[in-house]
Amino acid sequence: MILANTNIGLLYFLHHMGLVHWLARRLMAVMGYAYVWLDRRVQYTDEEVQVVLGLAIDEDLQTSSRYELCRIVEQEFKVPKDSFWKLHSTQKIRFATQQIREMKKPSKFEMGY
């Protein structure tokens, strides 16, 4: 019981001091680098790149690398070079989701402007 309370106290202390947060971020970065390294070595099948969730993928995007795809996103949404590339996966999904919401909003024309 005393050991459990000590461990909980230590975890609270580490979390309160931001060390758990720091460690989690470093681990995510290492995992991100490992994912990119592995992804470069994977040969995707035609089925994996031609259609994604029912959406037909253009031929040039089927053969683009992860970095090239991120650069296209940066150019299309006019964000600084490598800014999208450097985001963690969840941040990329969050950005894309918000952009979709913005695109679905009524246009100024539809709103009577």
Backbone torsions as a table, in degrees:
resi	resn	phi	psi	omega
1	MET	NA	-43.8	179.6
2	ILE	-64.3	-40.5	179.1
3	LEU	-62.8	-42.8	179.0
4	ALA	-61.6	-44.4	179.0
5	ASN	-63.9	-36.7	178.5
6	THR	-65.7	-44.0	178.9
7	ASN	-63.7	-42.4	178.5
8	ILE	-63.6	-42.2	178.1
9	GLY	-63.1	-40.5	179.2
10	LEU	-66.1	-45.0	178.0
11	LEU	-61.9	-42.0	177.5
12	TYR	-61.1	-44.8	179.3
13	PHE	-60.5	-48.6	-179.2
14	LEU	-62.2	-42.3	179.2
15	HIS	-65.7	-45.2	-179.5
16	HIS	-61.6	-35.4	-178.6
17	MET	-82.6	-5.7	177.5
18	GLY	85.7	2.2	-177.7
19	LEU	-69.4	-37.7	177.9
20	VAL	-64.5	-43.0	178.4
21	HIS	-61.6	-45.7	179.3
22	TRP	-61.5	-47.3	-179.6
23	LEU	-62.6	-42.2	179.6
24	ALA	-61.4	-43.5	179.1
25	ARG	-64.2	-41.2	179.2
26	ARG	-65.0	-41.4	178.5
27	LEU	-64.0	-40.7	176.5
28	MET	-61.5	-39.7	179.6
29	ALA	-64.7	-45.1	179.0
30	VAL	-62.6	-43.4	179.1
31	MET	-64.4	-36.8	177.3
32	GLY	-63.0	-44.7	177.6
33	TYR	-62.8	-41.4	178.7
34	ALA	-63.6	-41.4	179.7
35	TYR	-62.0	-46.4	179.8
36	VAL	-61.8	-43.1	179.6
37	TRP	-60.7	-45.2	179.4
38	LEU	-67.9	-41.5	-177.8
39	ASP	-60.1	-35.2	178.8
40	ARG	-65.2	-22.1	-175.3
41	ARG	-100.7	-4.0	-178.9
42	VAL	-88.4	134.7	172.9
43	GLN	-99.1	109.5	-179.8
44	TYR	-79.1	147.2	177.8
45	THR	-78.1	162.2	176.6
46	ASP	-56.9	-40.0	-179.3
47	GLU	-62.1	-32.6	-178.4
48	GLU	-75.2	-26.6	-175.0
49	VAL	-108.2	-20.0	-176.4
50	GLN	-78.1	-36.6	-179.3
51	VAL	-137.5	128.6	177.4
52	VAL	-122.9	116.7	-178.3
53	LEU	50.5	42.0	177.2
54	GLY	84.0	-2.7	-179.6
55	LEU	-98.7	119.7	177.5
56	ALA	-67.5	133.7	-177.0
57	ILE	-102.2	131.4	178.4
58	ASP	-59.0	148.5	-175.9
59	GLU	-57.1	-41.8	-178.3
60	ASP	-64.4	-31.5	178.8
61	LEU	-77.1	-25.9	178.9
62	GLN	-63.6	-30.9	-176.3
63	THR	-105.0	0.6	-179.5
64	SER	-74.8	145.2	176.2
65	SER	-76.4	167.7	177.5
66	ARG	-56.7	-44.5	179.8
67	TYR	-63.1	-44.2	179.7
68	GLU	-62.4	-39.2	177.6
69	LEU	-64.2	-40.7	177.8
70	CYS	-64.6	-39.2	177.7
71	ARG	-62.6	-38.9	177.0
72	ILE	-62.3	-44.0	177.7
73	VAL	-59.6	-45.0	-180.0
74	GLU	-61.0	-43.0	-179.1
75	GLN	-68.0	-44.5	-177.6
76	GLU	-65.0	-37.7	-177.7
77	PHE	-99.3	7.3	174.8
78	LYS	52.7	51.0	173.4
79	VAL	-110.3	156.4	-175.6
80	PRO	-57.3	149.0	179.4
81	LYS	-55.5	135.8	179.0
82	ASP	70.0	0.0	179.6
83	SER	-69.6	-42.6	177.7
84	PHE	-71.6	-40.7	179.8
85	TRP	-56.1	-39.0	-174.5
86	LYS	-82.8	-8.4	178.9
87	LEU	-70.6	150.0	171.2
88	HIS	-70.0	158.2	-175.1
89	SER	-53.0	-45.4	-178.5
90	THR	-64.7	-36.4	177.6
91	GLN	-66.2	-36.9	177.5
92	LYS	-63.5	-44.1	178.8
93	ILE	-64.8	-41.3	179.2
94	ARG	-62.3	-43.4	178.2
95	PHE	-60.8	-48.5	-178.9
96	ALA	-63.0	-41.0	179.7
97	THR	-63.4	-43.2	178.5
98	GLN	-66.3	-39.6	177.9
99	GLN	-61.5	-40.4	177.4
100	ILE	-61.0	-44.7	178.2
101	ARG	-60.3	-42.3	179.7
102	GLU	-63.2	-39.8	-179.7
103	MET	-67.9	-29.0	-177.5
104	LYS	-85.1	-10.9	178.2
105	LYS	-64.5	151.5	177.8
106	PRO	-60.3	143.0	178.0
107	SER	-73.3	166.4	176.6
108	LYS	-59.9	-36.4	177.9
109	PHE	-62.0	-46.5	-179.7
110	GLU	-65.8	-26.8	179.3
111	MET	-87.9	-1.2	176.2
112	GLY	89.9	17.1	178.6
113	TYR	-85.4	NA	NA
